[in-house]
Amino acid sequence: MNENKIKRNDLLAETIIKNLAKRNMTGYYAHSKAEALQIALSLIPEGSKVGRGGSVSVNEIGLNDALEKGNYQFVNREKLTGEDKRKADLLTYDADVFLASVNAISVDGVLVNIDGNSNRVSALAYGPKKVILIVGMNKVAGDVDAALKRARNEAATTNAQRFGLTTPCTKTGACMNCLSPDTICCQFLFTRYSRHAGRIHVILVNDNLGF
């Protein structure tokens, strides 16, 4: 990455972390995927019951593999289907730690997420004792409006392609505000403040992660 872009991300991350603190959330900044992995693991005590959402970013920093190999009660929903996946999602609400990412984050620290099944946004809002979010700097938007546009027109449309859905956005590349049975834009969650201090941890990573 260009050194000027790195410097810009360093400064931007510092601003976001300060704004997260105002919202009762804790921010961290990792200069690499490897550093992000170490920060995440430092927040997860051995023996913890760990659940996760459908996050590409969690996989990309190697956290999924590390938990499967380590001394954790890790429920990996990605290896499950049907009723087993539903049971895993329900168990996640009582987890010690929940892992996910965001679709976008504004510079002033608001988290923006769109969900289809809604297991991810519901667990982020309530349930697990601790939430750890892995967020590439590519997901930073200038304000909440820009974050919502990113979530709808970049994250959601790319995920619809990834899941092989037949929504209008898979044909146009842009959100069409559809009511398709296949839509993954069912629930919109704006996390602007955490009532419980020490619950939500956002690890910003100086890399392009997820969608």
HUUR-V318458 format. One record per backbone hydrogen bond with DSSP energy under -0.5 kcal/mol. CO is the residue of the C=O (numbers start at 0). NH is the residue of the N-H. Records with the same first field share a line. If there is no record, write none. Layout:
CO: NH, NH
//
This chain:
1: 5
2: 6
3: 7
4: 8
5: 9
6: 10
7: 11
8: 12
9: 13
10: 14
11: 15
12: 16
13: 17
14: 18
15: 19
16: 20
17: 21
18: 22
19: 22, 24
20: 23
22: 193
25: 201
27: 203
29: 205
31: 35
32: 36
33: 37
34: 38
35: 39
36: 40
37: 41
38: 42
39: 42
40: 43
42: 44
44: 47
47: 49, 72
48: 95, 96
49: 74
50: 98
52: 54
53: 55
54: 58
55: 59
56: 60
57: 62, 63
58: 61
61: 65
62: 66
63: 67
64: 68
65: 69
69: 71
70: 46
71: 73
72: 49, 74
73: 75
74: 76
75: 78
76: 79
80: 83, 84
81: 85
82: 86
83: 87
84: 88
85: 89
86: 90
87: 91
88: 92
89: 92
90: 93
91: 94
94: 128
95: 129
96: 50
97: 131
98: 52
99: 133
103: 111
104: 140
105: 108
109: 105
110: 190
111: 102, 103
112: 188
114: 185, 186
117: 121
118: 122
119: 123
120: 124
121: 125
125: 127
129: 97
130: 132, 200
131: 99
132: 134, 202
133: 135
134: 204
135: 138
136: 139
138: 104
140: 106
142: 146
143: 147
144: 148
145: 149
146: 150
147: 151
148: 152
149: 153, 154
150: 155
151: 156
153: 157
154: 158
155: 159
156: 160
157: 161
158: 162
159: 164
160: 163
166: 169
167: 170, 171
168: 172
179: 182
183: 185
186: 114
188: 112, 190
189: 191
190: 110
192: 194
194: 196
195: 198
198: 130, 200
199: 25
200: 132, 202
201: 27, 203
202: 134
203: 29
204: 136, 206
206: 136, 137, 208
//
